[in-house]
């Protein structure tokens, strides 16, 4: 998504640096692989607390709690480049919005089906084993958004078949205590949350026309939205409570917007600031985010589960600093970082993210499990790292054969 072109006739207000931004790609790949690793660590026996998610009410966070925010941050960094590419092709604002909605919808749909495969199903009432149902969801996703030759999506009949399969699976689903309920968004899943945050971030970016001050105002609005949801005057009113009920989505959007701000600070070609000034602005932005998080923390404790603004803004501050370091090392100094392993993951993050779920479904269907010693102590930690590397190697092989998901 960081590949751009220079023509932006339909959006003269948007001009970011063209070409690949290697540090963005590497940050994306590292985030996905760390996400896979910590997901594998979740079942490791004897794992120290600093390598686990903190409890919802702990008022604390570990690096594990910052992995999902890092991905949202990278989504935000990619937005200016992706929008410029579409405007540069001559797309109108309506066409660009249609593309944004399609991407967001795709993520929400896949996340929604994945969540229902994990929670809420009534196994005795399901017409198919839940493992088969879940694997068919991934088949449907590939038929709708997949590509076998690295280019456009599959032909229309295949895509229609995928949409029909999604509908059939939804009708087939049985949930609830008695099996009489259908699919429900117990939560939207990681992909669904990314989809909602991406949609909000894109809308805000275009409304602000990429201006940093406007994006900062939108980020502040996201924190204020979260706070208003908990205000006594709002909690006592049905309509106001409904209006401000999407607080987690707006907290997540603040991370996306922070990524947008960072991208514009470093790569906005309409600004004449030199490299040193751009780094200084980035450090100032990270400090501003950390101070805002500290100011909000007494009222809204740090919690990934509750998606509090203090958690989001502390995570965003860390992401700004991490990206600045990667950009200095990779793009400014020209150093490399495992290009053969990370580049395919950077280009296919969704494929990499879904592979462990497919493996888990296949193993569960075959009644296979990893040996206990691979889930214990230091061996389990090492296995989690090795598993992420194995996924990266598989993604590399799939990418070489043109397998893509175009979302």
Secondary structure by P-SEA (a helix, b strand, c coil): ccccccccccccccccccccaaaaaaaaaaaaaaaaaaaaaccccccccccccccccccccccccaaaaaaaaaaaaaaaaaaaaaaaacccaaaaaaaaaaaaaaaaaaaaaaaaaccccccccccccaaaaaaaaaaaaaaacccccccccccaaaaaaaaaaaaaaaaacccccccccccccccccaaaaaaaaaaaaaaaaaaacccaaaaaaaaaaaaaaaaaaacccccccaaaaaaacaaaaaaaaaaaaaaaaaaaacccccccccaaaaaaaaaaaaaaaaaaaaaaccccccccccccaaaaaaaaaaaaaaaaaaaaacccccccccccccaaaaacaaaaaaaaaaaaaaaaaacccccccccccaaaaaaaaaaaaaaaaaaaaaaaacccccc
